[in-house]
Amino acid sequence: MNQDHKTNADADVIEETRRFAEHAKDYYHTIQENENPLVATYRKNPYAVIAGAAGLGYLLAGGLFTPFTRRVLRMGTKALVIPALASQAKGFMSLPEEQ
């Protein structure tokens, strides 16, 4: 009787293992069919993903409050503000005169 009980337990384990393998195979096929959004983005523009990862690493490493970051932000602000002000001034200067 003990041997008979062991055989039933082995059969249950084998059946459970077979079901687990089927679920794992189905899950694998589902993952392959539905592409990860990050993988899709990387395939479209790998340089943007690499730049984002580098920027995130810089922030996580504590680079946010460094003199280098202040300098880069200052230069970036000037690079954005000066052309905007120049285009506004150019538009202001070229207004038609009233007669």
C-alpha positions in Angstrom: 0.0 0.0 0.0 2.9 2.3 0.7 4.3 1.7 -2.8 0.9 2.4 -4.3 0.7 5.7 -2.5 4.2 6.6 -3.6 3.3 5.8 -7.3 0.2 8.1 -7.1 2.3 10.9 -5.6 4.9 10.5 -8.3 2.2 10.6 -10.9 0.8 13.8 -9.4 4.2 15.4 -9.4 4.8 14.4 -13.0 1.4 15.8 -14.0 2.1 19.1 -12.1 5.5 19.4 -13.7 4.0 18.9 -17.1 1.3 21.6 -16.5 4.0 23.9 -15.2 6.1 23.3 -18.4 3.1 24.0 -20.6 2.4 27.3 -18.7 6.0 28.3 -19.0 6.0 27.6 -22.7 2.8 29.6 -23.2 4.2 32.5 -21.2 7.4 32.4 -23.3 5.4 32.6 -26.5 3.2 35.4 -25.1 6.4 37.4 -24.3 7.8 36.9 -27.7 4.6 38.0 -29.4 4.1 41.1 -27.2 7.4 43.1 -27.6 8.6 45.0 -24.5 8.1 48.8 -25.1 11.7 49.5 -24.0 13.0 47.0 -26.5 10.8 48.6 -29.2 12.1 52.1 -28.3 15.7 50.8 -28.4 15.3 49.3 -31.8 13.8 52.6 -33.2 16.4 54.9 -31.5 19.2 53.2 -29.7 21.2 56.4 -29.1 18.3 58.0 -27.2 18.0 54.9 -24.9 21.7 54.9 -24.2 21.7 58.7 -23.5 18.7 58.3 -21.2 20.5 55.4 -19.3 23.7 57.5 -19.0 21.7 60.5 -17.7 19.8 58.3 -15.2 23.1 56.8 -14.1 24.6 60.3 -13.6 21.6 61.3 -11.5 21.7 58.2 -9.4 25.4 58.5 -8.8 24.8 61.9 -7.2 25.8 64.2 -10.1 22.8 66.5 -9.7 24.4 68.8 -7.1 27.9 69.2 -8.6 29.6 72.3 -10.0 29.7 70.6 -13.4 25.9 70.3 -13.5 25.5 73.9 -12.5 27.8 74.9 -15.3 26.0 72.8 -17.9 22.6 74.1 -16.8 23.9 77.7 -17.0 25.2 77.1 -20.5 22.0 75.3 -21.6 19.9 78.2 -20.2 21.9 80.7 -22.1 21.7 78.6 -25.3 17.9 78.5 -25.0 17.2 82.0 -23.8 19.5 84.1 -26.0 18.1 82.8 -29.3 14.6 83.2 -28.0 15.3 86.8 -27.0 17.0 87.5 -30.3 14.0 86.3 -32.3 11.7 88.4 -30.1 13.8 91.4 -30.6 14.0 90.8 -34.3 10.2 90.5 -34.5 9.9 93.7 -32.5 12.2 95.6 -34.7 10.5 94.6 -37.9 7.0 95.8 -36.9 5.5 97.9 -39.7 5.4 101.5 -38.9 2.1 103.3 -38.6 1.3 105.9 -41.2 
